[in-house]
């Protein structure tokens, strides 16, 4: 990447990881264009970015609308001159057994998490080719390696995103200064838990060991200096690789856990969350459920939890083969 002021575009920038990343770049004096559906959330994060020393503009955009994303990308280039890094960060989820969730909600997850990222890439890659450089950061999650029962559409979208990135890298082999960078965080403490659709009958809670969004933001900012294809945040990459082999067993274990949890948890009515309309106000960066735990401690707990699940799955698989 060229030296000087970095020019950054972030979609899904109004809360959570996108918001934390915007502020992290702003602290480095970046020029930013932030996009999301909710104007109140965008303006809140823009204010924080300006206070942190960044130059920022905002444009409401729904990444599921390809024409809207194309206009957003043209505006970004006109506004910033060039785009050094584009962070595709939009992600939504619905929690519930596959058959208990309306098919329209499953479709919405795929539209936002997969098609939305594809729309982003479709709009910015021609700009990168014309410039001769650029970094496209694709926010995925550990769900791109390990299947998550009670989140079938989310799992499908994240597995697909990983394959999409791999295909793009193949097509871009003649462009050595254009990079496709995947980011795979474990559980992160963001307001997404309030935005999710929920058909479990139970009140959703943040899992133990959820890391701070700022930890993921640091990883994204680091990619601007040194792009890499795969960045895992919160667990060793080797654990995720093992998880792929143990996926059928670990998914079964997780399903049993979720079955028990939904029966014991505080009841809650079904909700579509913010699937079909943005939040009414600003959501901020964290959920507020974890009390601001240090990122490093959350990272270690998340890694241990993920590792324990994978090891348990591998152990069960081994015992079954021996029996």
Order of alpha helices (4+ residues) and beta strands (2+ residues): beta-alpha-beta-alpha-beta-alpha-beta-beta-alpha-alpha-beta-alpha-beta-beta-alpha-beta-beta-alpha-beta-alpha-alpha
